[in-house]
């Protein structure tokens, strides 16, 4: 076996059998190439996939740790390598998995950055709609916040998947899985304004005719462009938070759950396979937790007072 051909076969397997997106497949390949780079730099250039041992892998993890790579990223790299060797076992190219005893670094669960409703309003209200792309940008942010989309889902959103008469949009998410998401009347209004005031004036590339959000050349927007739009708006209002398109998704979920939304419903709208992923949004502010304890715990001051009265 050689690394290049096996990694290519692994990519095909992940795409065809596991139904993963190109981004996920390329991320796995990048993690495997880190292992290949380590082997070359450490004098193990003759080591083939079938020759890798647990000792090699432990050395590699020590190497990337010394490079300052975070535990979270280390865990992702290990996950990619483990998936690769599981693939080789499935294909019966190996009889023993060298990653079986490889430990994943412990990582804390990081709560996502969340915007308040006031901060979201401030960002959106700072958009200059007199500029040609202003109404488009306003529609983009309202859609991100209204529907909790991933940036990849936003840039692929199709006009044919807008069902405004019923108040839904259809999303083609990870693994080509489709889901219906309710859309707010505010987002619908901004999208309709964008369609009539900006998009209809563009010279649209035929292959992007059904794509909702386009650049001034009539082509599909890139992920980087969405990041740039948000970064510039955040800078303009002087907001000192690390904001990305995903922050609007986090805020969407957090505001729903804080408002009393059912966790399963939020899971369905976000397109999470596991509800455990959705549960990260159930972080509550300290005052709410304190009030809950004070009101309901039998050792709380309120409970003791009630007991004394009775």
N, C-alpha and C positions, 0 to 999 in steps of 0.2 A: 504493500500500500504506500501511496505517497500523499502528502498533506493536501496539495492542491486539488487533486481529483476527488479525494474523499470529502473535502469541505464542500466542493461543488455538488456532489451527490447528496450530502447532508442538507444543503440549501434547497435542493429540489424536493427532497423528502419533507422538509418543514413546510414548504409552500404547497405541495400537492396533497400530502397525506394529513398534515396538521392544519392546513388551510390558514397559515399565518400570512400576515401582510408582508410586503417587501421590506418595510422598515424593521419589522421584527426579525426577519430572516437575515438581513444585513447586519443587524446588531449581534446575532449569534455568530455570524462569520467573523465579525470584528473581534469578538472575545476569543475565538479559536486562534486567530492570527496573533493575539497577544502571547498565547502559549508557544506558537511557532517562533515568534521573535525571541522569547526567553530562551528556547532551546538553542537557537543560533548564537545568541550573545553569551551563553554560558558554556559553549564548547560542546554542545550536544547536537550539532547540526546533522549527524548521521542517524539520530533517533527518529524512527518512523511512528505513525500512530499506534501501531501494535506493540511498539517497544516502550511506550511511556509507562512509568511506574508511579506508585504513590509517592515515592521519594522525589521524583522529578516535580510532581505537582505541588508538594509541600515547599520545595525550593522556589518554585514559581510564585506561590502565594507570599512567601517571605520577600521576594524580589519586588512584587507590585506594592506590597505594604510599605517597603522602604522608599518606593517612588512617591509616596504620599497619597495613594489612591484610597478613597474613603471605604469604610467597611461595607456600605450599601453597594458601591460599585464592585467591590471584591465579591460580594455575594452573587451579584448578577453574572460576573465572569465565571464563577464556579458553576452556576446554573447552566450556562451555555456549554461549558466543557462536559458536564454530566449528561446533558441532552445529546451531545455528539457521541459519547461512548455508549449511551443507551441505544442510539441509532445503529452503531456498529454491531452491537449484540443482536439486535433485531435482524440485521442483515446477515447474521452468522459469520461475520468477519473476525470476531473475537470470541473467546470462551470465558474471559475474565475481565471484569470492569475495574480498571485502576482507580476510578473515582469513588468506589463504594465506601471507602473509609475516610474520604476527604471531608473535613468539617467545614461548615459555612460559618464565617464570622458572625457573631451576634450583633444585631443592629437594633437600635431603638426605633420605635414607630414615630415618625416625624409627622406632626400635624401640618396640614397644608396651610399656606398663607390664604387669608380670607379677607375680602373687602366688605366694608359695611355698605348698606344701601345708599347712604349719603356719599360715600366715596365713589360708588359706581355711577351715581347721578352726576357727580362732579366731573368724572372722566368723560362721560357721554356728552354732557352739556358744554364741555370745552371744545368740542368739534366745530370747526368753522364750516357750516353748510353752504357758505357762499362759494367755497372752492369746489371745483368740479367733482372731486372724489369725496367731498364731505358727507353727502347723504349716503353714499355707499358705506363709508366707515361707520356712520351712525347705525345703519342697518346691520352691519357685521357685529358690532358690540351688543346691540339689543338681542340679536339672535343667539350669540354666545351665552349671554346671561339668562335669556328666556328659556332656552332649551338645554343648557348644560352640555354643549357639544365639545368633543375633542377637536383640536385645530385641524386634524386630518379630515374629520367629518365635515367641518365647515367649508373647507376649500373644495370638497367634492359634492357639496349639496346641489341637487338638481332642481330646476324649475318644475320638471314633471313629477317631482316628489313633494311638491307643496300642495296641501289640501286645505286651503284657507277656509273653504266653505264649511268644513267640519272642525276646523281649529287644530289640525295636526300637520306635522311634516314626517316624511319617512326618511330614515337614516340608514345608510349601508355602513355598518360599523366594522369592528375587528372581525376577521375571519369571514367577511362578506355576510355577516348576520344582520338581518333587517330588524328595525324596531320603529314603532310609531311614538312620537313625542308630541304632547300638546304644545302649542305656541301661543304666546300672549298676544292680545289685541294690539299692544304697543309695538311689538316686533313686526306684526303683520302690516301695520300702518307704515313703519319705516321702510320695510322691504318694498311695499307698493310705490312709495315715493321714489325710492331708488330705481325701480324698474321704469317708471315713467319719466324721471328727470335726468337720469344718467345712462343707464344701460342701453336704452333704446337708441341712443345717439352714437353708440360705439360701432366700429367696423369689426364685427365679431368673427373670430377664427371658427370655421365650420366645425372643427372637432370639439370646440367648447361651447357650441350653440346652446346646449341644455344646462350648462354650469351657471349657477346663480350669480356668484360674485366674480367679477372680472376686473383686470387691470385696464389701463387706458388704451392698451393695444388690442383689447378684445380677447385676451387670453386668461386662462385660469390663474388665480393668485397662488403664490407660493407660501409655504409655512413661514418662511423668513419674513415675507412682507407683512403678514399678520402680526408677528412679533414686533416688527419695526413700527407699525402703526400704533400699537399699544404703548410701546416704550416711549415714543415721542409725546403722546398725550399725557402719560404719567409724569414725564419730565416737565411738561408745560404747566401742570397744576402744582408741581412741587411735592408730590406725594412720595414719602420716604419709605416705600415698600418695594420688595422684589416682585414685580408684577409680570405675568405672562398670560397668554391666552388661556392657559389651564386654570389660572386664578379665577376666571369668570365661571368655569365649571365647578371649582371648589365652592365658590360663593353661592352658586345656584343650589347645590346640594345642601350646604349648611343652612341657608335661609329657609329652605323647605322643611328640613328636619327640626330646626329651632321653632318653626311655626306650627309644628305638630303633625307633619306629613308622615304617612306610613313608610317604614323603612323598605318594605318590599316594593312599594310603588316607586320610590326613589331609585332603588336598584334597577328596576325595569327601565326607567327613563335614562339612567346613566349607561346602561348596557353592560353592567358588571355581571360576570358569570357567577361569582361568589358573593354572598351577602356580607362576608367578612371584610371585603374590600370597601363596601359601602359604609360599614360601621365606623370607619375612621371619621366620618362626618358627624358622629353623634357626640363629639366633644361639646360640652356645655360650659357656659361661663360660671365663674366661681360663686357669684351671688345666687344663681339659680340652684346650684348644688347645696349651698349653705341654707337657702330657704327651704329646700326639700327636706334636708336633715332636721332643721328646726321644727318643721311642721309635723313630721311623721315618725321620727325615731323615738322609741320609748324612753330613752335617757335624755331627751332634749328638755330644755327649760319649759317649753310650752306643755309638754306631756306631764311634767312634774306638777306644774301649776294646776292642770286639769284634775290630776289625781288628788291634790290637796283639797280642791274645792268639793270633790265628791266625797 
